[in-house]
Amino acid sequence: MDNIEQIIAAVAPADQSVGPLAQAHLDNLTKPTGALGRLEEVARRLCEMKGDTHLSQPQAAVTVFAADHGVAAAGVSLYPREVTAQMVFNFLAGGAGINVLARQAQAQVHVVDVGVDYEFEAVPGLIAAKVMRGTRNFAVEPAMTLAEARQAVLVGARVAAQLMDQGMDLLIPGDMGIGNTAACAAITSVLCGRAPAEVTGRGTGLDDKGLARKIQVLEAALALHHPDPADPLGVLAAVGGLEIAAICGYCLAAASRRTPVILDGFISTTGALVAAALAPAARDYFIVGHASQEIGHQAQCQFLGQRPLLDLDLRLGEGTGAALGLTLVRAAVAIYNEMATFESAGVTGDKVEG
Amino acid sequence: MDNIEQIIAAVAPADQSVGPLAQAHLDNLTKPTGALGRLEEVARRLCEMKGDTHLSQPQAAVTVFAADHGVAAAGVSLYPREVTAQMVFNFLAGGAGINVLARQAQAQVHVVDVGVDYEFEAVPGLIAAKVMRGTRNFAVEPAMTLAEARQAVLVGARVAAQLMDQGMDLLIPGDMGIGNTAACAAITSVLCGRAPAEVTGRGTGLDDKGLARKIQVLEAALALHHPDPADPLGVLAAVGGLEIAAICGYCLAAASRRTPVILDGFISTTGALVAAALAPAARDYFIVGHASQEIGHQAQCQFLGQRPLLDLDLRLGEGTGAALGLTLVRAAVAIYNEMATFESAGVTGDKVEG
């Protein structure tokens, strides 16, 4: 998979014909029809993605893509840039939020340096795939060249392909990058056709003044670059981020092999948004695990046609909301596989007249 | 614990002084302040319940209380009465929804016959504590005598006490009883001061005509019995159910020993509602795991001062939504115990000026 266009061409819609067969099985389990609500929806969708009425517990992997953002210099985040590299070490040591929640959800965690502004030397466990030491500041120049953006997309696609080759059949993209909500708001504004003010939030906790400055920076940047929504890779290059590009490639590669992807918030959903802009059928493989507190996430979910499973006021990123979503996906698979049917349990399934 | 009044007297408020200490620990973990949202709230509340800043993964048990309802004869449910007993066998065989979701959440499942209209003989695994073979039809006479209601409350309290004696430190009440949403709507109407139409829903799936009949039955029953909201046990006796009374006792006993209870929907929350009406401080030990689709559940949550963690459109009961909630509680405990601090991970916690 060394060609983005080939991956895009390989993304086929999920098999909708399997849905009714899966639902018929669910309707035969010892519960009122539809009584397990969205767990039934998840089980049905997984069947459609696989094109098969048989489900098994997924082998799941979280991949945290880390990169720095030139736009952080424009004062759009509360935390200093060096936190990105520090958090990479935290992920590798197993002490970050995503490590804890992935363990709970029985998922592996991998960490990819796709553009951190730090030379890691040979750090055990880190997947070294640095395209550059952070993007340029898109407040004054394009974040990346088109070649750099494409290279970062392919980093994500290759990591996903390797994980699937190793037997992983459910992928979760995570993110780490101080300043990345600004890039995501810019991309969402362009691809969803919304004004920056409609899709820009407080990130790690900006106050009103900080939020106003962030919106101003984004408005000026979009006026400067005029990114074209019909050219998603061009949008990534102009105002995107390296980890966002990698997540886009990761989502595309997963969708091209009919593999479900759980998303968890504003950053990973931005990567998925670019993937869906490039290959609309990729939407069929996305499960939004958690609603972001960033206001732009609603526009993204609408674009993707997805409703988040959870809303626990999380705003950490890293894939944490998706890891929690994975516990619900596992519950859905268990329900599908392990519940008794009316017949096997000797329970009267026929309703009396209502 | 052979006296309801003793149990009520033993219910003390959670220790609010521990909350800020727990939050200080949470604020020191490698994430922006408050970024794990409701997981932090759950961890903090668990500390307040225990009165201790140390948490460990709970030993959790689900107890499904099963009973029949005389009011089912009034045509308020879609399913025939024999389904209650059939489902008891399904619980014991491990094939029901709650069995599957409890396994996923690492919780035991116990089943209590507190009033099923079926003679089980000696069924292995079933806790036999039948007060009577179902309530009387409260459309024409009180569902129970006060003595029967008190006996059912004590069944729940004793089971909870036994489980806590065995080391269980998190309890989940589940329910099974064809017709029970009608009893719950009646109780909720009285205790929350709402008209029956405001708190009566479709149960396992009534159509408009069935719903109108159910509301009519409840209005007539409340006019017949005039239950007094200041006498919660009297309300239980007049229009309640045996499993609802048992859940009330189970919640009271848990709260009296500072043990968290996860609730999951209209039936279990009705039991908790009666418990809170008897001992207001019991509220401090309740976590609402899942929002019910029954409209009366909102009034209940308001009464209890609780916001549900999940809303996955479940309407099965049995404790299923609470079992899913338990996976989030486990995630909250893991976060509290396992995440690195800024200092231990060498991450810069000081924010730059916003």
Interface residues (C-beta under 8 A of the other chain):
Chain A: L29 T30 K31 P32 T33 A35 L36 G37 R38 L39 S77 L78 Y79 P80 E82 V83 Q86 M87 F89 N90 A93 G95 A96 G97 N99 V100 L101 R103 Q104 T204 G205 L206 D207 K209 G210 Q293 L309 L310 D311 L312 D313 L314 R315 L316 T320 L324 T327 L328 R330 A331 A334 I335 E338 M339 A340 S344 A345 G346 V347 T348 K351 V352 G354
Chain B: L29 T30 K31 P32 T33 G34 A35 L36 G37 R38 L39 S77 L78 Y79 P80 E82 V83 Q86 M87 F89 N90 A93 G95 A96 G97 N99 V100 L101 R103 Q104 T204 G205 L206 D207 K209 G210 Q293 L309 L310 D311 L312 D313 L314 R315 L316 T320 L324 T327 L328 R330 A331 A334 I335 E338 M339 A340 S344 A345 G346 V347 T348 K351 V352 G354
